[in-house]
């Protein structure tokens, strides 16, 4: 199935082959029409020219997904750049 002509990649996940993980354990996902020069191919998620929505499924740290915990887990922000 192709949502974007010529593309069959729909997800960047911990099981993505060759995914680059930073030394601190963080993962940067690049979303764009073209792969940025500094982005590993495994960390890039292609999108079309059309408007789109981002859905993120994040599993927080163990024992810290309850909003009553102090502090509760909040996923990192989405940074936009051109």
N, C-alpha and C positions, 0 to 999 in steps of 0.2 A: 504494500500500500504506500502511496506517495502523497503526503499532504503538500509537499513542496516538490515541484518537478525536479527529478534527478536526485532527490534526497530521501533516504530511508532511515535517518536517525531521528528519534523522537525524545530521547532521554539522556541525561548525564547522571550517572549514579555511581555509588561506591564500587559496583561490580563492572563498570565500564572498562574494557581492556585498555591498558596504558594510561589510565587516569592519573594526572599529576596531583599529588597531595603535598602541600607545603610541610616543612619540618615541624611546624606547630600543630599539624593534623588538619588544617583548614583546606578547603577545596574552593577554587574560584571557577565559576561557570560563566563562560562568555556566550552571549546570545546576540546574534546579528546575521545579516545577509551574507557577509563575507567573514572568513576566519581572520581575526586580528593577527598581525605579524608576530606578536609575543605570546599568543595563546597556543597551548598544545592542542592538537586536533581532537584528542579525547575529551578535552574540557570545553569544546566549542559546540553550541547547539544552534544549527542553522534555522533561520526564520525567513519568511517571504517579505515582500514589500508591503503587503496588506497589514492593517492593524491586527494586533494579536493580544492575548491575555497570557499572563504568566501564572501558573499554578505550582506552588512549591509544597512538597510533602517533606516535612522535617521531623525527625525523631530526636527529641532533646536528650540531654544527658540522663542517665539512669537516676531515678528518684528525684528528678527535678522538673517533671512535666506537669505537676499539679500546680495550678495557679495560686494556691494558698502557701506554697513554699516561699521562703524568703531568701534570695530573690527568685521569682519565677524565671524559667528559661524563656528568652526571646530570641528568635533567629536573627542573624545579622541582616542589616539593611540591604536593599538592592541599590547599587550605584549605577547611575546612568552616565554614559559618555558617548561621544560621537567618534 
